[in-house]
Amino acid sequence: MENYDLYLNPAKPSIGLYVRAGAGLPDIADGKDWIFDGTVEKDSLPSDVVKAVEANGHAFRDMD
């Protein structure tokens, strides 16, 4: 099963950032502002988030 890491930014708590598990945040300009919040399985994410990670290496999600 494929997993994804979730990062949260305390300055933007309503937005989550997902990347492939273990990928880190090398292509995010403000990567130091994001805090690792855990790993989730592919099946627990909306398909549009999974598709965005596959296409772009990362995806943002409204956490509200």
Beta strands, then each sheet from edge to edge (+ up, - down):
strand 1: 3-9
strand 2: 12-20
strand 3: 35-41
strand 4: 59-62
sheet 1: 3+ 1- 2+ 4-
end
